[in-house]
Amino acid sequence: MNTAAAPKKIAVIGGGPAGLRAAQTAAESGAEVHVYERKASVGRKFLIAGRGGLNLTHAEPMADFGRRFRDRSAAVSTWLDGFDNTAVCEWAEQLGIATFVGSSGRVFPTDMKAAPLLRAWLKQLRALGVHFHVNHRAIAFEGDRQLRLQTPEGEISVGADAFILALGGASWPQLGSDGSWQNGLLPEGLDIVPLQAANCGFEIAWSDFFKDKFAGEPLKPLKIRLADRDAALQGECVISEYGIEGSLIYALSADIRETIARDGRCTLLLDLLPDHDLPRITAAAGKPRNGRSLSDFLRRHFKLSGVKTALLYELADRQQLADPQALAKLLKALPLTLTAPRPIAEAISTAGGVALPQLDAHLMWRRHPGLFFAGEMLDWEAPTGGYLLTASMASGHCAALGALAFAAG
C-alpha cells in the first residue's frame, strides 16, 4: 500500500517575474504548482521591459542595494536575504544565459535580450511540473481554499492548499497589470495604499516652439537636485512633448512625486555644465562677446548643446541672460518647475499596494491564513537599475517558502 502523502497544491495567480519565481521555488520543493494568468501568455511586461536591453539586477554590495528601497528598505532586505542580486545572476546562468556587469554596475544578459531568458525559464518550469493556465482571470475567493476564475470556457472554481497572488501594480495595463485586483477580488478588510506612478515622467507646460523643436532631445551631461536639497545626481534625461522623463528623472521620481503631492509643484535645479565650476563660468560669461550671439558664445566657450541653450531661453528672461553673473548662476542651477506626474498607465512601475504591516514575514495576510502576496502589488517601490526585478523575484521566493510551510501544516 502506498502511504506517501500527495504533494501540496500551490496556486500562483499572475505570471510575471514574482509569480514565476514563486512557482519555481514551490515546484523545486516538490509541490504541485499551478500558475493562472489572465493574458494569453506569461511574462509580457518582462519581455517589453527588456526591449532596450534587459537589466536583470545591480552588482553593488547588498547593504547598498537594500537601501535603494527608501522607507521599505528593512522589509525588502528580508526578502533579499533569501534571493539577492547574486542569486539572480546564478539563476540566469543555470538557464544557460551568461551575464555581464555594465559600467554603471547594472547587470545584463550578454545578448541584452529578454526573450531567450524567458523561453529557457518557462522550459525549466514545465520540466519541474508547473502547470500553466492562460486566459484565466481571477474573480473572487470563495471561502479560504477556493478561487473562482473566468476562463474561455466559462467560470470555474479551483482549490489549493495555499494561494500566492502576484498580480502586479497598475503600470502598462495593456500587459495585464491594471490594478483591477483592488475591486472585489480579495476578501474585505485588506489595507491597500493607493497606487501611484513610480519611475515616471513629469509634466511641464513648454512653449509650442520648444516642444515642437526639442521633444525627444536628450539633456546630457546633467546634474539635477531638488531645490530644497543639496545632494545632486548626474546622468541624463529627455525632453518630451509633455515635459521631461528619463533615467535621471526616474531616480528622483519618488521625491518629486511626494513634493508635488505636498506643495502642488516641485522645482528642480539643473546644472547644465556639471564639469565646470561657477567661478570659471562667471569669468567666461563676463568676457566680451564681440558681436557673437549668446548661443554661439555658449557653444564656443562651453560646447553647450542646442537643446540646453534653448532650455535657458525657455526658462529664463532676457534680463537674466544679459547679466554675466546671473547667466553663470543659471548655467549651474537653472530652475525647472514640474507640475504633475504622468498617468500611472505610462509609468515604468508603481508605488503603493497591499500594506506590509498586515502581512507576516513570509507575506501572508494574517487575517486570511494561506493567502500570500508578492511582487509589485505590495506597497513598496524601486528605482530603475535592476532593483525592481530582483526584489520582485525575491518577494516571490519569500512568499513561496511561506506557502510551502503553511501547506505543510
C-alpha positions in Angstrom: 0.0 0.0 0.0 1.4 3.4 -1.0 1.3 5.7 2.1 3.2 8.6 0.6 1.4 11.9 1.1 0.1 13.6 -2.0 2.1 16.8 -2.9 0.6 20.0 -1.6 -1.1 22.2 -4.2 0.1 25.8 -4.6 -1.8 28.2 -6.8 0.0 31.2 -8.2 -2.1 34.0 -9.6 -0.1 36.1 -12.0 2.6 35.1 -14.5 5.1 38.0 -14.1 8.6 37.6 -12.6 7.3 37.5 -9.0 4.8 34.8 -9.8 7.2 32.7 -11.9 9.8 32.9 -9.2 7.3 31.7 -6.6 6.3 28.9 -8.9 9.9 27.8 -9.3 10.6 27.8 -5.6 7.5 25.9 -4.8 8.0 23.3 -7.6 11.6 22.7 -6.6 10.3 21.7 -3.2 8.0 19.1 -4.6 4.7 21.0 -4.6 2.1 20.7 -7.3 2.1 24.2 -8.8 -0.5 25.9 -11.0 0.0 29.3 -12.5 -3.1 31.2 -13.5 -2.6 34.2 -15.9 -5.3 36.5 -17.2 -3.5 37.2 -20.5 -2.7 34.7 -23.4 0.9 34.3 -22.3 3.1 34.9 -19.2 5.9 37.3 -18.8 4.6 40.0 -21.1 5.9 43.0 -19.1 9.2 41.1 -18.6 9.6 41.0 -22.4 8.6 44.6 -23.0 10.9 45.9 -20.3 13.8 44.1 -22.0 13.3 45.7 -25.4 16.1 48.1 -24.9 18.3 45.7 -23.0 17.1 43.5 -20.1 18.5 44.9 -16.9 18.4 41.9 -14.5 19.9 43.4 -11.4 22.6 45.6 -10.0 26.1 44.5 -8.9 26.5 46.8 -5.9 27.1 45.4 -2.4 23.9 44.2 -0.8 24.0 46.7 2.0 23.8 49.5 -0.5 21.4 47.6 -2.7 18.9 47.3 0.2 19.0 51.0 0.9 17.5 51.7 -2.6 14.0 50.9 -1.3 13.6 54.0 0.8 11.3 53.5 3.8 10.6 49.9 2.8 14.3 49.0 2.9 14.1 46.9 6.0 11.2 44.8 4.7 12.6 44.4 1.2 16.0 43.4 2.7 14.4 40.5 4.4 13.2 39.2 1.0 16.7 39.8 -0.4 18.2 37.7 2.3 16.7 34.6 0.5 17.2 35.7 -3.1 19.7 38.5 -3.8 21.5 40.0 -6.8 24.0 37.2 -6.8 21.1 34.7 -6.8 19.7 36.4 -9.9 22.9 36.0 -11.8 23.2 32.4 -10.8 19.6 31.7 -11.8 20.3 33.2 -15.3 23.5 31.2 -15.7 21.7 28.0 -14.7 19.3 28.7 -17.6 22.3 29.0 -19.9 22.2 32.8 -20.1 25.6 34.4 -19.4 25.6 37.9 -17.9 27.9 40.9 -17.7 28.2 44.0 -15.5 28.0 47.3 -17.3 30.0 50.4 -16.4 27.1 51.6 -14.2 27.0 48.4 -12.2 23.9 47.2 -13.9 23.8 43.5 -14.9 22.6 42.4 -18.3 22.4 39.1 -20.3 25.3 39.1 -22.8 22.9 39.3 -25.7 20.8 42.0 -23.9 17.6 40.2 -24.8 14.7 39.1 -22.6 13.1 36.5 -24.9 15.8 33.8 -24.8 15.8 34.0 -21.0 12.1 33.8 -20.7 11.9 30.8 -23.1 14.6 29.0 -21.1 12.8 29.8 -17.8 9.4 28.5 -19.0 11.1 25.3 -20.3 12.7 24.8 -16.9 9.4 25.4 -15.1 7.5 23.0 -17.3 10.2 20.4 -16.7 9.6 20.9 -12.9 6.0 20.1 -13.5 4.5 23.6 -13.2 1.0 23.8 -14.9 0.2 27.0 -16.8 -3.4 28.2 -17.3 -3.6 31.2 -19.5 -6.6 33.4 -20.2 -7.7 32.6 -16.7 -8.8 35.8 -14.8 -9.3 35.6 -11.0 -12.8 36.8 -10.0 -13.2 36.2 -6.3 -12.3 34.0 -3.4 -14.9 31.6 -2.1 -14.1 30.6 1.5 -10.5 30.1 2.5 -9.5 27.5 -0.1 -11.4 28.2 -3.3 -10.8 30.7 -6.0 -13.3 31.5 -8.8 -11.8 32.3 -12.3 -13.2 33.4 -15.6 -11.9 31.2 -18.5 -12.7 30.9 -22.2 -15.0 28.0 -21.3 -16.8 29.9 -18.6 -16.3 30.2 -14.8 -14.5 27.6 -12.8 -13.6 27.2 -9.1 -10.1 25.9 -8.1 -8.9 24.8 -4.7 -5.4 24.9 -3.3 -3.5 24.4 0.0 -2.1 28.0 -0.4 -2.5 30.9 -2.8 0.2 33.3 -3.9 -1.1 36.5 -5.6 1.4 38.3 -7.8 -1.0 40.5 -9.9 1.3 43.5 -10.4 0.6 47.2 -9.9 -1.2 49.4 -12.4 1.5 50.4 -14.9 1.3 49.2 -18.5 -2.3 47.9 -18.1 -2.3 46.6 -21.7 0.1 43.9 -20.5 -2.2 42.8 -17.6 -1.2 44.9 -14.7 -4.1 47.3 -14.3 -4.7 47.3 -10.6 -8.2 45.8 -11.0 -7.4 43.3 -8.2 -8.3 46.2 -5.9 -12.0 45.9 -6.8 -13.8 42.9 -5.5 -11.2 40.1 -5.9 -9.9 40.0 -2.3 -11.8 39.4 1.0 -12.9 42.5 2.8 -10.6 44.2 5.3 -7.3 44.3 3.3 -5.5 47.6 3.8 -4.4 48.9 0.4 -2.2 52.0 0.0 -3.4 53.9 -3.2 -1.4 53.0 -6.2 0.8 55.8 -7.7 3.1 56.2 -10.7 6.8 55.5 -10.0 9.7 55.8 -12.3 7.7 58.1 -14.4 7.9 61.3 -16.4 6.6 64.7 -15.2 4.6 67.5 -16.8 5.9 70.9 -17.8 4.0 73.5 -19.9 6.5 74.0 -22.6 6.0 76.7 -25.2 4.9 75.3 -28.6 8.2 76.3 -30.2 10.3 74.5 -27.6 8.0 71.4 -27.6 7.9 71.1 -31.4 11.6 71.6 -31.9 13.2 69.7 -29.0 10.8 66.9 -27.9 12.9 63.7 -27.9 16.2 65.5 -27.4 18.5 64.2 -24.6 19.9 66.5 -22.0 23.4 65.3 -21.1 25.6 65.5 -19.2 23.5 67.0 -16.5 23.2 67.2 -12.7 19.8 67.6 -11.0 18.8 68.3 -7.5 15.6 69.3 -5.7 15.6 73.0 -4.9 15.4 72.4 -1.2 18.2 69.8 -1.1 22.0 69.9 -1.6 22.5 66.3 -2.9 22.6 66.1 -6.7 22.5 63.3 -9.2 24.4 63.2 -12.5 23.2 61.5 -15.6 20.8 62.3 -18.5 17.1 62.8 -19.2 15.0 63.5 -22.2 12.7 66.4 -23.2 9.3 65.1 -24.0 6.2 66.6 -25.6 4.5 66.8 -22.2 7.6 67.6 -20.0 10.6 65.6 -19.0 11.5 61.9 -18.5 14.5 59.6 -18.5 16.8 57.8 -16.1 17.8 60.8 -14.1 14.2 61.9 -13.6 13.2 58.3 -12.7 15.9 58.2 -10.0 14.3 61.2 -8.3 10.6 60.4 -9.1 9.6 59.4 -5.6 10.9 62.6 -4.1 9.4 64.7 -6.9 6.0 62.9 -6.6 5.9 63.5 -2.9 6.9 67.2 -3.2 4.1 67.8 -5.8 1.6 66.0 -3.5 2.6 68.3 -0.7 3.2 71.6 -2.4 1.3 71.3 -5.7 4.6 71.6 -7.7 8.3 70.7 -7.5 11.2 72.8 -8.5 14.4 71.1 -9.8 17.7 72.9 -10.2 19.6 71.8 -13.4 23.3 72.1 -13.6 23.8 72.3 -17.4 27.6 72.4 -17.0 28.5 69.8 -14.4 32.1 69.7 -15.5 32.7 73.4 -14.9 32.7 75.3 -11.6 30.9 78.5 -11.0 33.9 80.9 -10.8 35.2 79.6 -14.2 31.8 80.0 -15.8 31.4 83.5 -14.2 34.7 84.6 -15.6 34.0 83.3 -19.1 30.5 84.8 -19.1 31.9 88.3 -18.3 34.2 88.3 -21.4 33.2 90.4 -24.4 31.2 88.5 -27.0 32.5 90.6 -29.9 29.2 90.5 -31.7 28.5 86.8 -31.3 25.1 85.7 -30.3 24.6 84.1 -26.8 24.0 80.7 -28.4 27.3 80.9 -30.4 29.2 82.3 -27.3 28.0 79.4 -25.1 28.7 76.8 -27.8 32.3 78.1 -28.3 33.2 78.5 -24.7 31.4 75.5 -23.1 30.3 73.3 -26.0 26.7 73.8 -24.8 24.3 71.9 -26.9 21.4 73.5 -28.8 18.8 72.0 -26.5 20.5 73.2 -23.4 20.8 76.7 -24.8 17.1 76.6 -25.9 16.2 75.5 -22.3 17.9 78.6 -21.0 15.8 80.8 -23.3 12.7 78.8 -22.4 13.1 79.2 -18.6 15.0 82.5 -18.1 14.1 86.1 -19.0 16.3 88.3 -21.2 17.4 90.4 -18.3 18.9 87.4 -16.6 20.6 86.2 -19.8 22.2 89.6 -20.3 23.7 89.7 -16.8 27.0 87.7 -16.8 26.7 86.7 -13.1 23.0 85.8 -13.4 23.8 83.8 -16.5 26.6 81.9 -14.8 24.3 81.0 -11.9 21.6 79.8 -14.3 24.0 77.6 -16.1 24.8 75.9 -12.7 21.3 76.0 -11.2 18.5 76.5 -13.8 15.1 76.3 -12.0 12.6 73.9 -13.7 9.2 73.5 -12.2 7.3 70.2 -12.6 3.5 70.3 -12.0 2.3 66.7 -12.1 3.4 63.1 -12.7 2.3 61.4 -15.9 -0.6 59.0 -15.7 0.1 55.7 -13.9 -0.6 53.7 -17.1 2.6 55.3 -18.6 4.8 54.7 -15.6 7.6 52.0 -15.6 6.3 50.8 -12.2 4.0 51.8 -9.3 4.2 52.7 -5.7 1.5 51.7 -3.1 -0.4 48.4 -2.9 -1.1 45.9 -0.2 0.2 47.4 3.1 3.0 45.4 4.6 2.2 45.6 8.3 -0.8 43.3 7.9 1.4 40.6 6.5 3.7 38.2 8.3 7.4 37.7 7.5 6.5 35.4 4.5 4.0 37.9 3.1 0.9 36.0 4.3 -2.2 38.0 5.3 -2.6 37.3 9.0 -6.4 37.6 8.8 -6.6 35.1 6.0 -4.0 32.3 6.6 -2.9 30.6 3.3 -3.2 33.8 1.2 0.2 35.3 0.3 1.2 38.3 -1.8 4.3 39.0 -4.0 5.7 41.5 -6.4 4.5 44.9 -7.4 1.1 44.6 -5.8 2.8 45.1 -2.5 3.4 48.6 -1.0 7.0 49.3 -2.0 8.8 50.9 -4.9 12.2 50.6 -6.5 14.4 52.8 -8.7 15.4 51.6 -12.2 18.6 49.7 -12.4 17.5 46.1 -11.9 16.3 46.7 -8.4 12.6 46.2 -9.2 13.1 42.9 -11.0 15.4 41.5 -8.3 13.1 42.5 -5.4 10.0 41.2 -7.2 11.6 37.8 -7.7 12.8 37.9 -4.1 9.3 38.5 -2.8 8.0 35.6 -4.9 10.7 33.4 -3.4 9.8 34.5 0.1 6.1 34.0 -0.4 6.6 30.6 -1.8 8.6 29.5 1.2 5.8 30.7 3.4 3.2 29.0 1.3 5.1 25.7 1.4 5.4 25.9 5.2 1.8 26.8 5.6 0.6 23.9 3.3 2.8 21.5 5.3 0.8 22.3 8.3 
